[in-house]
Amino acid sequence: MTQQQMSKLLDIPERTLRDWKHGRNRLYTLLENLEYEDAKSKINVVDIDDIVEFEPSEYSSNMFWQTNQKSQQKVYAIISNYLSTTNNSDINKLCIKFGKNMVKAVLNDKYKKLYAQGYISTSGMDIPLIGKYNENPMFKEILGVINDF
């Protein structure tokens, strides 16, 4: 959680948070007394497993072929599907909506799973994956777009 999110959640100035760096007991007591769902709604954050309203018109193309209307989708699925497009504006939109760290986490997870599988399957043809996932040129390109955000 960022300092700005904590400030918003606790409804205190950022300066107060900086003052608590050395004496955190009061801060921890305050945090222990917060309800998780209330805290999430206050700071407008989502978890990877949350289901959110998805509006396909906000992106360059609809990666959820089942519907072209608003629908309920998992955050992980939205991020994962739109990372596959390698479209810079879509990736930037993901970073704005879900946060840079969450987008990076999904990218890492997606490529780790691909490399653990050992191949990419495309209509009857398997393309072997060799090396480390973080050395993949596409991974590096997408990570660069996220980092430049």
Secondary structure, 3 states (H helix, E strand, C coil): CCHHHHHHHHCCCHHHHHHCCCCCHHHHHHHHCCCHHHHHHHHCCCCCCCEEEECHHHCCCCCCCCCCCCEEEEHHHHHHHHHCCCCHHHHHHHHHHHCHHHHHHHHHHHHHHHHHHCEEEECCEEEECCCCHHHCHHHHHHHHHHHHC
